Structures are given as structure tokens and as C-alpha cells.
């Protein structure tokens, strides 16, 4: 447990380093490149991941690192840090404050600590599933809210065009079944679910650096997050993510998917 407490301190320092690297670029313009998957990348993405990698290489030299911009490196400890330096880069380059840095510690294939650091709005969700699961928002414990069923749920997804054709059909069935479906928000949606403001988040096409950090945040707040088959997310998952604050909502959503 003492080792976990040190990791919780380290993850805060990693978020500090990322935010310090990102801040000079926010709403300052700058070059935007397109990656092979047509997603954008900026100097801020690279600066943020570089700052976190340097800290990990110094403070956790035996742990592996898997970052969105620079891939996988090192590690023989059975632990790997998964980094998304800027989740929501499209919003970031447009000057929107709804972006965040995602940091996860994965041990033997399962995320055990996760951070959503939303620097522009000064929010940090920190989840831990070791011992008694817990999630905090800016240091205060938060819990997902109960919901009587899918019909009463307020749901969110980043963008409907992010789904495949088959996935969009599933998404439409969910969208027709809930009280409200919000678009946009990226990683903030998971934090808002953990804090009791949303009931369901559905997405497709995610990579481990998109979802690893949010698993402990959701689970620590009493919610549930799986793939669309109801299986735990793993590094080989296909990128279909379904998160809910209430297990009844999650079960009903799986039936419609």
C-alpha cells in the first residue's frame, strides 16, 4: 500500500508536468499535423508526453511506458504507465477548454490508478481501485449517481461520426432509449459520470490511452465500465467502451447494443 501511495503522489506530479508543458500552447495557434489515422497532433501533445516520460524514466525506471505520441518503451516490472498527453486535441486546437491529460498505471493488465487532468478548467479526477475503491474530484470524494433505468438516463458521446456503420446502428438504439444524449466532452464525460452528473457514456474506436485512465475513475466512484459485450477492458480490447453510473442502466444498454 505504501508503494501505491507513492504512485498517487507521482501521478499528481505527472499531471503538473503535463499541464505546465501544455499551457504555453493553449489558444496560441501553432502548427497542426495529421497522423496516419487522420487525427491531429500538435507540439503541445509532444511536449506534454515528453515531460511525463522524462519523469517516469527517472522515478520509475523499471516500469513500462505506453504513450499516444511515442509508443511503448521499457519495463520489466509488470507495470506500465499509459499516457494520453492531450485527449481532445481537436477541441484544444479550436481553443475549447474541454481537453484533458489522461494518465493510468496498469498492473498485470488491469488499470489500478487513473487521472483525468483538465488543466484549462482546473479539474482533476483521481481514481484508485487498490484496497477500497475511491475517486476524488479536486481532492473531494465523488460517487456516481443511481438511475432508475435507461429511459431516465442522461448519456454522452464525443461525436456520432466516430462510430463505424455497425456501431452507429447500436448507438442509435441507445440514443432513442435515453432521456438525453449530449455530444462532445471527450474525457470530461467520464469524469462527469463519476461525479454524478451523467449516467451513461458510449464510444467506439478508442485506444488504450483513451480509456485506461478512466477505468479506475469510473470504478472508484462505484460505476461500471466494460466493452460492448460486457467484458472488462484490456489492452487487446477492440475499443468499444460502455460506462455507466448504475448497473441497471449498463445492463439495459448492453441488451440494446
N, C-alpha and C positions, 0 to 999 in steps of 0.2 A: 504493500500500500504506500510506503514511503516513496517508492520509485514512481508510482502514479502521481503522487502529489508534486514531485519534481517535474513530471511531464505536463501537468496542468499549469505550472508556472511557466514552463518553456513555451507552451502553445500561446500564452498571452504575449510573450516576448516576440515570438514569430509574427503574430498579428501586428504588433507595434512596428516591427521592421518592415513588413509589407506596406502598411499604411504610410509610413514615412517615405518609402520609395515611390508610392503611387501619387501622393499629394501634389508634387510639383507638376504633374502632367494633367491633372483634372481641369477641364474647361480651358485648356491652354492650346488646343489644336494639336498638330503633330502628325507624322506620317502613320498611315494605316495600311497594313499588308493583308493579303488574303492567303490563308493557309490552304493546303491541298483539299480540305473538306469545305472550303469556301467560307469558313468562319474567320472573323477579323482578329488580328493581333497587333498590339502596339508596343512601343518602347516601355510603357508603364507595366504591361504584362511581364515583359522580360526582366525589368528592374526589380519588380516585386518578387518573382520567383528566385532570382539570383540572390537577393538579400536573405531570403529564408533558407536557401540551400547552403549558403556560407555559414549561417548559424548552426544548422544541423550537422554539417560536416565537421564543425569544431566541437559541438557539445554532445552529439550522438554519432560518433564516427562508425559504429558498428551497425547502425540502423540503415535500412534502405530508404531511398527517396524516389517517388514517382510524381513528377510534375507535368502539368499540361504542356509547357513550352519546351522542356529539356529532357523529357522522358524518364527512364528508370536508371538508377545508378546505385552501386554499392550494396552493402548489407549482408550480414550473416547472423543476425541476432534473432530472426523470426519476426521482427517488427519492421514496418515500413510507414513512412510519413507520406501522405498523399496530398498534393498541393494544387489548388486552382488559384493562381495569383489574382485574376480578376474574373469572377463569374458575372456575366452580364456585360461583356465588352462592348456590344452594340449600343447599349444604353450609356455606357461610360463615354464612348466617343461622341455621343449626341449631347453630352452634358447632363444626363439624368443622374440623380444621386442613388438610383436603385441598382447598385452593383455591390459586390462583396468579395472578400477573400475567404476561400474555403480551405481549412486545414484539418486533416484527420490523422490519427495514429491507429494503424491497423496491426493487430497482433494475431498471428496464426490465422489469417484470412478474415478476421472479423474486426470492424471498426469499434474501438473501445472509447476513444475520445474524439470529439468533433467540435470545431469552432466555425461559426459564421460571423465574420467581422465586417460590418457595414460601416466603413470609415466615414463616408460622407454624411451619414445621419447619426453617427456616434452610438451605434447599437452593436452589442456583441452577445451572441448566444453561445453558450458553452455547455456541451452535453458530455456526460460520462456514464458508462454502463458497468463500471467495475464497482463491486460492493453494492450499495444501494443506488440504483439508477437515479440520476438527477440532472436537471437542466436549469441554467440560470440565464437571465437576460439582464445585462449590466449589473451582475452580482446578486440579483434577486431571483429566488426560485420561481419558476413558472410551470404551469401544468396545461396540457391540452384539455379542451372542454368536452363534456358529454354532449351527445347529439342523439335525438330520438330515432333518427333514421336518415336514409339518403335523401328523401324528399325535403327534409329540413336543412340539408347541408349547404353551406357556402363553400364553393370549390374554386380552385385556381389552376391555371397552367400558364406557361410562359407565352406560347403562341400556338394557335391551332394548326398553322402550316408546318410546325415542327414534327407532326405525326406522318408516318407512312400512310398509304392509302388504306391498308387494312387497319392500322392503328387509329386512323381518323374515324373509321366507322365505329370502333369501340368508344372513342372519345365522344362522338355524337350521342351514343346511347347514354353515356354518363351525363352529358350536358343537358339532355332532355329530362333527366331524372332528379336534378338538384334544384334548390331554390334559386341559386345564383351561380354564375360562372364568370370569374374575373380573369382577364388576360394581362400578361406582363408580370413583373415582380421578381423573376429569376429566383435566386436563393432566398430572398426575403419571404417568399411564400411558405417555405418550410419553417422559418423562424416564427412567422405569424401563426402557423398551425400549432407549433409548440407552445406559444404564449396564449392560446385560446381565442384567436380571432378568426381563424379559418378552420374548416372541418375536413377538407379533402384536397390533395394535390395529385394530379395525374400528369405524367410526362413520358416521352419516348425518345430514344436516340441518345441517352445520356452515357457518358463515360465514367469510370470510377472516380475521377477527380471532380465530377459534377455531383455525385451522390454520397461519397464515402463520409464526408464531414457531417452531412445532415442525418445520418442514421443514428448516432448517439444523441443528437439534439432532439429528434423525434422520440426515440425510445426512452431517453431520460426524462421526458415530460409526460410519459405514460401513453404515448401514441404508438402506432404500428406503421412500419414501412417495409414493403416487400416488392417483388416483381409482380407482373400481372397474373402470374399463376399462383400467387400467394406464397412463393418461396423466399427465403432470406436472400438479400442481395449479396453477391460475391464478386470477386474480381473478374470472373468469367460470365457474369450476367449479361444479358443482351441489351440492357439499357432501358427497359420498361420499368417505370417506377410508379408505385401507388402508395401514398402516405395518407393516414387518417388519424384523427384525434380520438375517435371512438371505434371500437372493434366492430360494432354493429354496422356502422357506415362502411367500413372497409369490407366486411363480408358481403354486404349488398352490392357494393361496387364491383367486386370480383364476379358476382353472379351475372351482372350486366355486361362485363367485358367478355 
